Structure formats: structure tokens, C-alpha cells
Amino acid sequence: MKKQIPSIALILGFGLFAACEDFYDTQNDPVTYGDSYLSIDLETDKAVYTPGETVRFTLQEIPGTQPAVRYSHLGKVLHEEPLTSGSWSWTPPAEDFKGYLVDIYETLEGNEQIYHSIAVDVSSDWKKFPRYGFLSSYGNLTGNQIGRNIRTLNRHHINGIQFYDWMYDHHRPLAGTADNPLASWPDLIGRTNYLSTVQGYIGEAHQRGMKTLFYNLAFGALSNAASDGVREEWYLFTDTHHSDKDSHTLDAPFRSSIYLTNPANTEWQAYLAGRHQDVYKVFDFDGYHIDQLGNRGTVYDYDGRQVKLDESYKGFITAMKAANPDKRLVMNAVSQYGQSYIAQAEVDFLYTEVWDESKTFGQLAQVITDNLAYSDNTLNTVLAAYMNYARSNSVGYVNAPGILLANAVIFSFGGAHLELGEHYLANEYFPNSNLQMRTGLREALVHYYDFLVAYQNLLRDGGTFAPFTARSVDGKLSPAQWPASQGEVAVCGKKMPGRDVVHLLNFSNASSLEWRDTNGTQTEPVEITDAQICLTASGNISRVWMASPDFNQGVAIPLTFVQTGNEVILTLPALKYWDMIVLEYEPDTSIGT
């Protein structure tokens, strides 16, 4: 939710967005989305696998004449075999929390032709490497429609889904009773949600290994809440005499304004936990996505005592966990409000809805590094970062360069991006589907999510962020240390045991350093090829390789290098948005931590 404005309330272009269930062609492949499409040529049966579990692959058409399938981990080939069928299986090594890249290739006249690639995540718990998607429309969908939407999220390895605005009332999210739930109900704005659709989505997601979390505010009640047992003493007030409830006024077509309760009030906590028990009896949700409204200014409880909302969230989360210990919790920190307290509670990962307090790419990356510090480097981050925001008031297309450049920054700093659901997310009211993706962006995002998974042990699995020095040998690029500068290639990365991981982020042609690209005007970078650069090494190098989501299907490329002292010179085959260079060191010579 936007700071002080509930996302359910701000509907840009209401009436313009299409019903989400109509976006997918339910009869024929490829999966269609408006007038763009995602042709799912190669897929796995799940988004994530437990150690020892078998991965099943499906390929629409076998390419070439003698293709092979190759399984790799961090640039090293584990196994390869001839590809003889469009369906096959592989059992990865039994190690937990590892990412792999699988590619299909053929050697033609001494050169590799890579036809397809896909990542595999072997992780027993999604909280280690969270990749969060969303759902936002629960009309009377067929099983085929539900399956296609989940199939698309599965191809991006989304391992958890936020069910946005699925509920009836905030204070009473289940329509009906646990013994007799309603078959359908209106949400706050009057859309009809169906029990069968919500249950169908949960079941389909679970088959793919995904977690499912239901959305609700930590402190929302509607005008009819008193009849459901919500007491006046539980609310937040803007005055010390409990005469003015803190609220967000909503006009028609909304059924009610939202009145805010006190998340620190133990009776409210017990009440809401009881309502959520009813939800869990009907729906097999894995947990609760807790929302807030950011900094509300000075607010008071019924007795006139000031309530420090940010400090209250740890206790609220603890109470929700105590009520349902086996359920997962995630809480939104709007503009980082309360995040340092949320990070001390039992949440699966840290989630930040990013607004204008963090406008630049440098500030966006800082949110991720701040979250690591808040959690003592134990929790990864998902960012709700709405791209092309000003354009979401009108029907059109998102701007691919802005999205890919933002994802390059988010992913290279170890974060993930909440952006994929039944449609691309460009607005805090999740059903707003005004902006669609063109085919090129849809295909590019598949490569970016494959890259995020395949190299998660470098991107999101420890290490120490550090500055790196680079210089151009041939003048083809202009490298500069992070943060990003227009006209330059930003250099950042981290030191890890036995290796340095260096990211090159191409801002050479960037028209803006504001990550949101709110009007969709970010320019596409010009690809730089065969550029010689010099990096500072941390020891005696044994191997150098690079990988990029922008070319070679994300498959690692070994690089020749010349090391002289602590300098190493190498040639980059290409740089579009983002290259990752890995310097591996001989034992006992690296100073990486």
C-alpha cells in the first residue's frame, strides 16, 4: 500500500483495466496476453524442488540434429547427455539451497549453438531465495484459465504468491462461516470473488511447489465491524479523546471506508487471529501477507496514549505467529516504515514497497543492503517497486528498457521484484492491468528470472558487498564505481570465499537515474562488444568466467585473462544491460570473506 493511501483505494484508470481472467487464451498455445505472448518452449514441472527430488522437463520441439542437454552449477558443467526426447528428467545433487542452469545446445562447425536454457532451484524452504508473485482477480475462472496463469508464474520460478484482495471484509476476511463459507462474495470495490477460484489457485500453486499467502491489513475494519464484535476501544484515533478514528475515506463504488485499529492492542490481535483461523479452515493458505499504510503521523489509542506504529509491528507479528505457528508471515514495510522492527520478528523475508523516498538506482539498492543490515544478513528482500507508474493511468505498454535496467540493479544486489501475476504490475492497486508487456520483454524476463535462480548462490547467498575498481583498456566503455552515473558503466559486487563477483551495469545511454521510469522514457542501452577491461584482483586467479541474462541464454562463458600482480585484463564478449564477472582464486590466495 502506498504511504498513507491504501492500495485498494487508489485505482488509477478504474474501468480501463481488463478482467485478468480474459488475458490468457484458454484454447491454444502459446499463452497469450493481450496482443503479446509468451511461448513456453522449455519448462519444468515445479518452481522449486526439495533435495533429492526429480526435475521433469518438457520441450515443445527438439531443435537441431544432434542436440545435447547440459547441467551446470556456477559455470561448471556437472553432466551432459544427448537429448533424445521432448520429455525427460534429472535428479540434481542432494545439496540444499542450490541453483542450476540447464541448457540445450549443439556444436556446429566448432561453435556452440545454444537453443534453450532454464534454471532449477533446489531449496527446502522458499524463505532462503524468495521470488514473489501475485494474483488479483478471482472471478468464475475455469481450471484451464487457473492452470495457465500458474504455469506462466512457474516458468519464472515464482515460489510464492500473494493473494491480493481475495477477501470479503478486512476485519472478517472469510465470507460466511468456516462451516458454511459462501460460494462467492463481493470484495471492497464490488468485484465478485469465487470460492472455487481461490481454492483452485491454491491447489494449482501447491502442485508447482509454490507457497500461497493471503493478503490483509494488520489493522483494517469496515463500517460494519461493530456487528462482528470489533470494539471501539481497539481503534486508532487522531485525537486524545477518541472522537476521531484514523481512517481512509472511500467513496462509491467502495462498500465502506477503512478504519484503522491498533495493531498493538492484544484484544484486536486475538480477534483478528481468530478470524484468520476461520480462513485457514476453509483455504489451504500457507500464511499471511501483512500490509500497513506507512507513517500515519501521530495517532493515539482509545485512552489517549500515543501509539508508535512502527514499534508495534514486531509484537503484532509475534502474536500472529503464536496463533498459527506453522503458518508463514511476510509484512510490507511501506517506504521502510517499521522495517527495523519487522526484521526482528519471525518473518520469512523482508518486503519493502518502495516510494519516492528512494528515487534513484543507488537509493533502490540501498533499501536491499539496509534490509540485510536490519536482519544481521539473515533475510533476503523482495521489493514492491511499481514501474512506469505515471503511465498506469492509461492503457498501453510498459517500457522494456526501464524494467530490465531496474531488475538488473535489484537482482545484482540480491533482491527480487514483485512484478508478475496475471499481468505486469505497475500500480499499487494490483488489479490495475492497464499496461501490458510486449513479446520481447516477456521473453527477456524469462531469461532474467532464470539468471536470478541459476546464479542465486552468488547473488543472494552471503558474501560482503565491496567497491571494485575497473578501467577501460581500449576505451569502449567508461566504468565507474557504484552508485550509477549517466554515461558510465556502474561497477559493483561482492567478495565471497574463493571468488569475487563483479557486476557491470550499463548506464552509458541512460536518460534518467530514477529507477521507476515513471513515464516510460528510459532509453535502451547500446550493446558494447569486445571491450577490454582491467579489474583489481584479490589473489592469484585460477579461472575467470562471465554470464549475462542478456545473451548466450545466460550460460556461463569462460574468459581468457592476463594477470599481472593484482591487475587482470580480460575481454567482454558483450554488455547490454548487465554482465556478471566471476574471478575465482587459487586456494589460500584470496582475501574474499
PALOMI-907754 format. One line per 3 residues: number of its first residue (from 0); for each residue x, y, z of C-alpha. Coordinates in pm, 1 decimal, padded with zeros to 6 digits. Layout:
# residues N
NUM) X,Y,Z; ...
This chain:
# residues 593
0) 00000.0,00000.0,00000.0; 00117.0,00347.9,-00081.2; 00223.4,00560.3,00211.4
3) -00092.8,00669.9,00392.8; -00306.1,00559.2,00097.1; -00434.2,00200.7,00085.8
6) -00360.5,00029.5,-00239.7; -00717.5,-00091.1,-00255.1; -00820.9,00273.4,-00258.0
9) -00604.5,00420.4,-00529.8; -00737.4,00288.4,-00858.6; -00570.4,00461.5,-01144.6
12) -00771.2,00434.3,-01458.6; -01050.3,00237.8,-01288.1; -01270.0,00088.6,-01554.4
15) -00987.0,00080.3,-01807.6; -00816.0,-00234.1,-01689.8; -00934.7,-00558.8,-01839.6
18) -01058.8,-00850.6,-01636.2; -00746.5,-01050.4,-01560.4; -00906.3,-01383.4,-01642.8
21) -00951.9,-01269.4,-02002.7; -00582.3,-01213.0,-02066.9; -00495.5,-01572.3,-02141.4
24) -00609.7,-01767.7,-02441.8; -00766.0,-02077.2,-02287.6; -00771.4,-02280.9,-02606.2
27) -00434.3,-02276.5,-02776.6; -00062.7,-02240.8,-02710.7; 00125.1,-02015.8,-02682.3
30) -00009.2,-01846.7,-02372.1; -00144.4,-01513.6,-02491.6; -00150.5,-01183.8,-02311.7
33) -00327.2,-00905.4,-02494.0; -00154.8,-00887.7,-02830.8; 00172.6,-01015.1,-02687.5
36) 00254.5,-01371.6,-02586.4; 00495.0,-01592.8,-02402.1; 00583.0,-01904.2,-02594.6
39) 00681.6,-02155.5,-02327.8; 00918.7,-02375.8,-02524.6; 01102.0,-02534.2,-02231.1
42) 00960.6,-02573.4,-01881.1; 00994.7,-02765.7,-01556.5; 00711.6,-02920.4,-01360.4
45) 00780.0,-02710.5,-01048.3; 00913.7,-02370.5,-00946.5; 01133.6,-02518.7,-00673.2
48) 01245.4,-02865.6,-00565.5; 01338.8,-03027.6,-00237.8; 01679.7,-03200.5,-00214.9
51) 01662.8,-03541.8,-00379.8; 01350.5,-03458.2,-00580.5; 01345.7,-03532.2,-00953.7
54) 01305.4,-03246.7,-01201.2; 01084.7,-03315.5,-01502.2; 01141.4,-03115.4,-01818.6
57) 00912.5,-03060.7,-02115.6; 01033.3,-02923.6,-02450.0; 00785.1,-02831.8,-02721.0
60) 01015.0,-02916.1,-03011.9; 01358.1,-03078.0,-03027.1; 01593.8,-02840.6,-03211.3
63) 01886.1,-02914.3,-03442.7; 02008.7,-03256.8,-03546.9; 02220.3,-03381.8,-03253.6
66) 02138.6,-03161.1,-02954.5; 02262.4,-03228.2,-02603.2; 02136.8,-03121.5,-02263.9
69) 02391.0,-02981.7,-02017.9; 02354.2,-02932.6,-01641.2; 02571.1,-02666.9,-01472.9
72) 02627.3,-02503.5,-01135.5; 02800.3,-02166.1,-01118.8; 02967.6,-02205.9,-01452.9
75) 03088.5,-02564.4,-01402.0; 02935.9,-02849.1,-01600.1; 02805.6,-03130.5,-01381.1
78) 02677.0,-03363.0,-01651.5; 02563.7,-03367.6,-02010.6; 02383.7,-03616.8,-02228.4
81) 02222.6,-03643.8,-02571.6; 01872.7,-03500.1,-02596.5; 01651.8,-03769.6,-02747.0
84) 01303.5,-03681.5,-02622.5; 01085.6,-03380.5,-02554.9; 01025.2,-03508.8,-02202.6
87) 01299.0,-03617.0,-01966.2; 01404.5,-03597.7,-01602.5; 01710.0,-03517.9,-01393.8
90) 01786.5,-03557.5,-01025.3; 02013.2,-03273.4,-00911.4; 02276.2,-03317.6,-00640.8
93) 02117.7,-03360.2,-00297.3; 02263.3,-03036.4,-00157.2; 02009.7,-02786.7,-00024.8
96) 01970.9,-02426.2,-00141.6; 02147.2,-02452.2,-00477.2; 02073.1,-02305.4,-00818.4
99) 02143.9,-02475.5,-01150.7; 02128.9,-02387.0,-01518.2; 02020.7,-02642.1,-01775.4
102) 02077.6,-02566.5,-02142.9; 02018.8,-02739.9,-02473.2; 02291.4,-02689.0,-02727.0
105) 02462.8,-02830.4,-03031.2; 02816.2,-02794.0,-03162.8; 02812.1,-02678.2,-03523.0
108) 03140.3,-02631.4,-03711.3; 03327.0,-02599.1,-03384.0; 03089.1,-02340.8,-03235.4
111) 02818.0,-02391.7,-02978.3; 02462.0,-02311.8,-03076.4; 02255.4,-02271.5,-02759.5
114) 01888.1,-02326.9,-02830.7; 01724.7,-02308.2,-02489.5; 01805.6,-02275.2,-02121.4
117) 01617.9,-02295.6,-01793.4; 01710.6,-02271.6,-01426.5; 01640.9,-02513.0,-01142.2
120) 01611.6,-02416.4,-00775.0; 01676.2,-02689.8,-00517.1; 01566.4,-02537.9,-00186.4
123) 01376.5,-02692.3,00103.0; 01238.2,-02354.9,00214.3; 01130.4,-02062.6,-00002.3
126) 01244.6,-01806.4,00254.1; 01607.9,-01855.9,00150.6; 01555.8,-01733.7,-00206.1
129) 01207.9,-01575.9,-00222.4; 01061.6,-01489.8,-00562.1; 00720.6,-01340.2,-00503.8
132) 00433.8,-01311.4,-00749.8; 00071.6,-01209.6,-00708.0; -00286.5,-01281.7,-00802.3
135) -00555.2,-01015.5,-00807.3; -00872.6,-01139.7,-00976.6; -01090.6,-01428.1,-00860.9
138) -01383.5,-01429.5,-01099.3; -01552.1,-01750.0,-01211.4; -01244.4,-01896.3,-01379.8
141) -01212.9,-02236.6,-01538.2; -00946.8,-02481.2,-01427.5; -00774.9,-02423.9,-01761.1
144) -00750.4,-02049.6,-01700.1; -00618.9,-02101.1,-01348.4; -00364.4,-02353.6,-01469.7
147) -00233.6,-02125.1,-01741.9; -00182.0,-01832.9,-01507.2; 00009.4,-02051.0,-01261.7
150) 00200.9,-02211.3,-01546.4; 00331.7,-01871.1,-01652.2; 00442.1,-01788.3,-01295.9
153) 00604.1,-02130.7,-01273.4; 00810.8,-02060.3,-01584.3; 00954.3,-01761.1,-01397.6
156) 01025.2,-01982.8,-01093.2; 00790.8,-01779.1,-00873.7; 00794.2,-01973.4,-00545.9
159) 00537.5,-01772.5,-00351.2; 00215.1,-01590.3,-00437.6; 00043.0,-01300.9,-00263.5
162) -00336.6,-01333.1,-00297.4; -00430.6,-00966.8,-00316.8; -00788.4,-00850.2,-00237.6
165) -00923.4,-01202.6,-00225.9; -01118.5,-01136.2,00096.6; -01463.4,-01013.0,00196.9
168) -01413.9,-00756.8,00476.5; -01076.4,-00670.7,00624.8; -01192.9,-00743.7,00978.2
171) -01377.9,-01053.2,00856.6; -01194.0,-01182.2,00550.7; -01388.3,-01507.3,00520.4
174) -01734.1,-01466.3,00367.4; -01977.3,-01686.5,00552.4; -01855.7,-01919.2,00824.6
177) -01588.0,-02184.6,00847.1; -01862.0,-02449.4,00843.5; -02059.7,-02282.1,00567.1
180) -01842.5,-02049.7,00355.9; -02010.4,-01855.0,00078.5; -01956.3,-01971.2,-00278.0
183) -01899.8,-01609.6,-00387.2; -01873.6,-01267.0,-00228.2; -01805.0,-00903.7,-00319.8
186) -01465.4,-00754.9,-00244.1; -01436.7,-00397.7,-00116.1; -01495.2,-00242.5,-00456.8
189) -01773.6,-00483.0,-00551.1; -01594.5,-00732.7,-00775.7; -01729.4,-01084.7,-00727.7
192) -01477.7,-01334.6,-00591.6; -01539.4,-01708.9,-00612.9; -01451.4,-01972.5,-00355.8
195) -01374.9,-02223.5,-00630.4; -01128.0,-01987.0,-00797.1; -00935.0,-01906.2,-00480.0
198) -00919.3,-02274.7,-00385.8; -00827.5,-02368.1,-00741.4; -00536.6,-02124.2,-00745.9
201) -00409.2,-02251.7,-00410.5; -00420.8,-02612.3,-00526.5; -00251.5,-02541.0,-00859.0
204) 00021.1,-02336.2,-00690.1; 00090.8,-02610.8,-00438.2; 00133.6,-02863.1,-00717.9
207) 00409.5,-02638.8,-00851.8; 00582.9,-02614.2,-00512.2; 00472.2,-02253.8,-00452.4
210) 00370.0,-02101.0,-00119.0; 00038.9,-01914.5,-00101.0; -00014.8,-01615.9,00132.0
213) -00340.8,-01431.2,00177.5; -00332.2,-01053.8,00187.9; -00485.1,-00848.4,00468.6
216) -00412.6,-00530.9,00659.5; -00273.7,-00550.4,01010.2; -00534.6,-00300.8,01126.1
219) -00832.0,-00260.1,00894.2; -01201.5,-00259.3,00983.6; -01503.3,-00153.6,00780.1
222) -01811.6,00039.1,00887.5; -01999.4,-00280.0,00980.4; -01724.1,-00404.8,01212.6
225) -01913.4,-00341.2,01538.3; -02174.5,-00601.0,01443.4; -01892.3,-00851.2,01404.6
228) -01753.2,-00781.7,01751.2; -01491.6,-00514.0,01683.0; -01489.1,-00280.7,01985.3
231) -01441.2,00096.2,01991.9; -01150.4,00052.8,02234.9; -00947.5,-00125.8,01965.1
234) -00923.1,00162.0,01715.9; -00656.7,00420.9,01644.2; -00752.8,00786.2,01681.7
237) -00609.7,01113.9,01558.0; -00701.3,01288.7,01885.4; -00657.1,01210.7,02255.8
240) -01031.6,01195.7,02327.3; -01117.8,00902.3,02095.1; -01357.6,01116.9,01893.2
243) -01186.4,01090.3,01552.0; -01090.0,00747.5,01422.5; -00791.6,00727.5,01193.7
246) -00932.9,00623.1,00859.9; -00908.6,00641.4,00487.8; -01227.6,00775.2,00333.9
249) -01352.8,00584.5,00032.5; -01646.5,00681.6,-00183.3; -01859.1,00469.1,-00417.3
252) -01810.5,00215.8,-00565.9; -01636.9,00111.3,-00242.1; -01861.9,-00054.2,00013.0
255) -01700.9,00127.9,00306.5; -01414.7,00344.0,00418.6; -01134.7,00169.9,00609.6
258) -01098.5,00247.2,00980.1; -00770.0,00164.5,01147.7; -00741.2,-00045.9,01458.3
261) -00443.7,-00052.6,01693.3; -00208.1,-00337.9,01597.7; -00058.4,-00325.1,01947.0
264) -00394.4,-00394.3,02112.7; -00387.8,-00755.0,02232.1; -00765.7,-00795.0,02209.5
267) -00759.1,-00684.4,01845.7; -00471.6,-00925.7,01782.6; -00672.3,-01212.7,01931.9
270) -00982.7,-01114.0,01735.0; -00801.4,-01098.6,01402.5; -00612.6,-01420.9,01469.7
273) -00947.6,-01588.8,01530.7; -01085.1,-01458.8,01201.8; -00775.7,-01589.9,01027.5
276) -00826.5,-01930.2,01191.3; -01156.6,-01941.5,01002.9; -00972.3,-01861.3,00681.1
279) -00727.6,-02145.7,00734.7; -01014.0,-02390.3,00797.4; -01156.0,-02318.5,00452.0
282) -00849.0,-02231.7,00244.6; -00515.8,-02414.3,00247.9; -00314.5,-02092.3,00254.9
285) 00045.3,-02121.4,00373.9; 00042.7,-01789.4,00555.3; -00050.0,-01426.4,00590.1
288) 00086.8,-01130.0,00395.7; 00053.6,-00839.1,00639.5; 00000.4,-00494.1,00494.6
291) 00025.8,-00148.7,00652.8; -00015.4,00213.0,00540.2; 00320.8,00367.5,00616.8
294) 00373.9,00656.0,00855.8; 00034.5,00777.2,00980.5; 00174.8,01068.0,01177.3
297) 00074.5,01099.3,01542.4; -00200.2,00856.2,01644.2; -00345.3,00752.9,01978.4
300) -00520.3,00460.2,02140.5; -00864.0,00482.0,02299.1; -00716.9,00606.0,02628.6
303) -00528.9,00891.2,02463.2; -00184.1,00735.8,02471.2; 00037.6,00786.5,02169.3
306) 00086.5,00469.9,01963.2; 00421.1,00421.9,01792.1; 00303.4,00218.1,01497.2
309) 00647.4,00126.9,01371.3; 00742.6,-00023.7,01706.2; 00414.2,-00213.7,01732.7
312) 00470.6,-00434.9,01431.1; 00713.1,-00674.7,01597.2; 00458.1,-00756.5,01866.3
315) 00177.9,-00791.4,01611.5; 00383.3,-01036.6,01404.0; 00475.6,-01232.0,01716.0
318) 00107.9,-01261.4,01809.1; 00011.8,-01381.3,01459.7; 00289.7,-01641.4,01469.1
321) 00187.5,-01762.0,01814.7; -00170.8,-01806.5,01693.9; -00063.7,-02016.0,01393.7
324) 00296.0,-02135.1,01444.0; 00301.9,-02345.3,01127.8; 00197.6,-02057.7,00900.7
327) 00433.1,-01818.7,00720.9; 00437.1,-01442.3,00766.9; 00559.9,-01155.8,00549.8
330) 00499.6,-00787.1,00626.3; 00511.5,-00488.9,00397.2; 00734.2,-00202.9,00511.9
333) 00596.2,00094.7,00318.3; 00892.1,00321.1,00240.1; 01081.6,00114.3,00500.8
336) 00843.1,00226.5,00777.0; 00892.9,-00008.6,01072.2; 01134.6,-00233.8,00884.0
339) 01398.8,-00239.3,01156.7; 01132.6,-00379.0,01396.1; 00979.6,-00615.2,01139.5
342) 01325.4,-00761.0,01078.7; 01343.1,-00864.0,01444.8; 01022.7,-01068.8,01416.8
345) 00960.5,-01411.1,01267.5; 00902.3,-01324.5,00902.6; 01018.7,-01530.4,00607.2
348) 01188.4,-01239.7,00430.9; 01178.4,-00860.4,00420.0; 00935.8,-00687.4,00185.9
351) 00954.1,-00319.6,00100.5; 00707.0,-00116.0,-00101.9; 00935.3,00148.4,-00248.2
354) 00813.0,00504.8,-00294.8; 00969.4,00841.4,-00365.1; 01190.1,00842.0,-00057.5
357) 01410.1,00613.6,-00268.0; 01406.3,00756.0,-00619.9; 01745.4,00674.1,-00767.1
360) 01903.1,00343.5,-00856.1; 02153.3,00398.8,-00577.7; 01876.0,00451.9,-00323.7
363) 01690.4,00147.2,-00454.4; 01995.0,-00072.4,-00396.2; 02038.6,00084.4,-00053.3
366) 01697.7,-00048.1,00051.9; 01823.0,-00401.6,-00008.2; 02152.2,-00352.5,00174.5
369) 01972.6,-00178.2,00462.8; 01739.8,-00475.6,00496.1; 02034.6,-00711.6,00515.2
372) 02179.2,-00498.2,00793.6; 01846.6,-00488.0,00981.6; 01832.2,-00868.5,00978.6
375) 02202.4,-00931.6,01050.1; 02239.5,-01064.8,00693.9; 01983.8,-01341.1,00751.0
378) 01684.7,-01229.0,00543.2; 01664.5,-01160.6,00173.1; 01444.7,-00888.9,00022.8
381) 01152.8,-00861.2,-00216.6; 01072.1,-00513.7,-00349.0; 00725.7,-00399.6,-00450.0
384) 00860.1,-00141.1,-00693.5; 00598.5,-00021.6,-00940.6; 00743.8,00059.2,-01280.4
387) 00608.8,00313.8,-01531.4; 00377.0,00432.3,-01253.4; 00253.8,00752.9,-01417.4
390) 00159.0,00560.3,-01729.3; -00057.2,00310.7,-01538.7; -00347.7,00555.8,-01560.1
393) -00383.7,00474.0,-01928.8; -00392.7,00164.4,-02144.4; -00062.0,00087.4,-02313.4
396) 00265.2,-00098.2,-02273.8; 00538.3,-00093.8,-02015.5; 00878.8,00028.3,-02128.5
399) 01118.4,-00264.4,-02152.8; 01448.5,-00074.0,-02101.6; 01328.5,00075.0,-01773.0
402) 01215.7,-00260.4,-01638.5; 01525.5,-00452.9,-01742.3; 01760.8,-00188.4,-01605.0
405) 01571.5,-00180.7,-01273.4; 01575.3,-00560.1,-01249.9; 01945.8,-00568.4,-01329.4
408) 02007.3,-00344.9,-01026.9; 01764.1,-00526.6,-00796.4; 01890.0,-00873.4,-00887.2
411) 02259.6,-00783.1,-00881.6; 02218.5,-00654.8,-00525.1; 02045.3,-00974.9,-00420.8
414) 01683.0,-00864.6,-00421.6; 01375.9,-00988.0,-00604.7; 01099.4,-00782.9,-00767.7
417) 00725.6,-00827.2,-00712.1; 00603.6,-00761.4,-01065.4; 00449.5,-01074.7,-01215.6
420) 00094.7,-01200.2,-01178.9; -00193.8,-01239.0,-01422.6; -00046.1,-00923.4,-01576.1
423) 00251.8,-00695.9,-01521.9; 00225.7,-00489.7,-01201.8; 00266.1,-00114.6,-01249.3
426) 00040.2,00013.9,-00972.6; -00026.9,-00049.9,-00604.9; -00386.4,-00145.5,-00687.0
429) -00292.5,-00489.7,-00809.9; -00596.0,-00549.4,-01037.1; -00488.0,-00249.9,-01248.6
432) -00374.8,-00417.3,-01569.3; -00368.3,-00114.9,-01797.9; -00006.3,-00168.8,-01901.4
435) 00087.7,-00484.4,-02083.7; 00419.4,-00635.5,-02191.1; 00527.5,-00670.6,-02547.0
438) 00664.3,-01004.7,-02659.6; 01030.3,-00902.6,-02639.7; 01005.1,-00802.0,-02274.4
441) 00813.6,-01115.7,-02179.8; 01089.1,-01328.8,-02329.9; 01363.1,-01118.3,-02171.6
444) 01208.8,-01150.1,-01825.6; 01217.6,-01528.3,-01853.7; 01594.6,-01504.1,-01902.0
447) 01626.5,-01261.8,-01610.0; 01439.0,-01493.0,-01374.8; 01636.4,-01792.8,-01498.8
450) 01950.8,-01594.6,-01424.2; 01830.3,-01499.4,-01076.5; 01776.0,-01867.2,-00993.5
453) 02073.0,-02022.2,-01170.7; 02321.0,-01789.8,-01000.0; 02136.3,-01738.6,-00670.0
456) 02434.5,-01872.7,-00475.8; 02634.7,-01574.3,-00597.4; 02357.2,-01315.0,-00599.0
459) 02167.8,-01390.4,-00276.9; 02372.0,-01630.4,-00065.3; 02610.7,-01438.3,00156.0
462) 02927.0,-01251.2,00073.4; 03023.5,-00894.1,00151.7; 02933.7,-00602.0,-00072.8
465) 03251.1,-00417.8,-00167.3; 03367.6,-00148.9,-00409.0; 03556.0,-00267.8,-00715.1
468) 03788.9,-00072.8,-00938.8; 03778.0,-00117.2,-01314.0; 03926.5,00072.4,-01605.5
471) 03880.8,00051.2,-01976.9; 04180.2,-00074.5,-02173.6; 04050.3,00009.6,-02520.3
474) 03814.3,00297.4,-02442.4; 03498.1,00111.7,-02542.2; 03329.7,00162.5,-02207.9
477) 03355.1,00407.3,-01921.3; 03348.9,00216.6,-01588.2; 03289.4,00391.6,-01256.3
480) 03227.2,00267.5,-00905.5; 02870.8,00236.9,-00780.7; 02639.5,00432.6,-00744.6
483) 02529.3,00470.6,-01102.2; 02615.0,00774.5,-01311.7; 02473.7,00864.8,-01650.4
486) 02711.1,00797.7,-01935.2; 02905.0,00532.0,-01742.4; 02907.8,00161.5,-01666.6
489) 02849.3,00114.4,-01293.4; 03078.7,-00137.3,-01123.5; 02967.5,-00311.9,-00804.4
492) 02977.1,-00654.8,-00649.4; 03072.8,-00862.1,-00352.2; 03358.4,-01065.7,-00211.6
495) 03288.5,-01429.9,-00134.8; 03509.6,-01714.4,-00014.5; 03741.7,-01803.4,-00300.4
498) 03594.0,-01560.4,-00551.8; 03497.7,-01205.5,-00635.7; 03168.3,-01136.3,-00809.9
501) 03175.2,-00815.9,-01015.5; 02867.9,-00666.4,-01180.3; 02876.7,-00426.1,-01473.0
504) 02553.2,-00227.9,-01509.3; 02524.9,-00027.5,-01828.7; 02410.2,00332.0,-01776.9
507) 02605.2,00455.7,-02080.4; 02290.1,00567.6,-02259.6; 02055.7,00605.5,-01963.4
510) 01820.7,00902.4,-01994.7; 01747.5,00902.0,-01620.2; 01883.5,00762.8,-01294.8
513) 01535.4,00730.3,-01142.7; 01458.9,00360.0,-01132.3; 01078.8,00386.0,-01164.5
516) 01096.5,00518.6,-01522.5; 00755.9,00657.6,-01433.0; 00669.1,00793.4,-01777.6
519) 00826.6,00503.6,-01965.8; 01103.9,00705.0,-02128.2; 01418.7,00518.3,-02024.0
522) 01637.2,00457.6,-02328.3; 01764.9,00121.6,-02442.5; 02140.2,00086.0,-02395.1
525) 02361.7,00037.0,-02697.3; 02532.0,-00300.9,-02675.0; 02907.8,-00278.9,-02621.2
528) 03106.9,-00564.6,-02776.0; 03459.6,-00698.4,-02731.6; 03555.5,-00440.6,-02470.8
531) 03883.0,-00487.2,-02285.4; 03874.7,-00400.9,-01916.7; 04116.2,-00420.4,-01628.2
534) 03996.3,-00529.6,-01282.8; 04175.6,-00539.0,-00950.0; 04221.7,-00896.3,-00829.1
537) 04219.5,-01019.2,-00468.6; 04464.8,-01307.7,-00517.8; 04607.9,-01547.8,-00773.9
540) 04334.0,-01615.7,-01026.4; 04259.5,-01972.6,-01132.5; 03959.4,-01906.4,-01353.3
543) 03753.5,-01617.8,-01490.5; 03406.2,-01652.4,-01634.2; 03108.5,-01433.2,-01704.3
546) 02736.7,-01470.1,-01755.2; 02456.3,-01235.0,-01851.7; 02078.6,-01261.9,-01876.5
549) 02102.4,-01056.1,-02195.2; 02283.8,-01303.8,-02419.4; 02402.1,-01662.4,-02463.4
552) 02083.6,-01779.1,-02286.3; 02252.5,-01695.1,-01954.5; 02506.4,-01975.5,-01999.5
555) 02846.3,-01906.0,-01844.1; 03131.5,-01814.2,-02076.3; 03494.6,-01881.9,-01978.0
558) 03717.9,-01578.2,-02034.3; 04084.3,-01571.9,-02115.0; 04276.3,-01333.5,-01895.4
561) 04619.3,-01192.2,-01826.3; 04709.4,-01126.3,-01464.0; 04996.1,-00900.7,-01366.3
564) 05021.8,-00855.4,-00994.0; 04683.2,-00752.6,-00868.4; 04558.5,-00644.6,-01212.0
567) 04375.0,-00872.9,-01452.4; 04288.3,-00780.3,-01810.8; 04005.9,-00956.3,-01992.1
570) 03774.2,-00906.5,-02287.8; 03396.3,-00893.4,-02252.0; 03211.3,-01055.4,-02544.1
573) 02917.2,-00816.4,-02497.7; 02748.4,-00585.9,-02248.0; 02384.6,-00478.7,-02291.0
576) 02220.5,-00414.0,-01952.1; 02411.3,-00636.3,-01711.3; 02717.8,-00859.9,-01707.0
579) 02837.4,-01063.6,-01410.8; 03209.6,-01143.2,-01399.1; 03340.6,-01403.1,-01156.7
582) 03706.4,-01414.2,-01056.6; 03794.9,-01745.0,-00892.1; 04114.3,-01773.2,-00688.8
585) 04365.3,-02039.3,-00610.7; 04332.2,-02176.3,-00255.2; 04483.8,-01965.1,00022.0
588) 04542.6,-01665.6,-00206.0; 04203.7,-01493.5,-00199.6; 04122.3,-01229.6,00058.2
591) 03748.1,-01264.6,-00002.7; 03527.6,-01304.1,00305.7
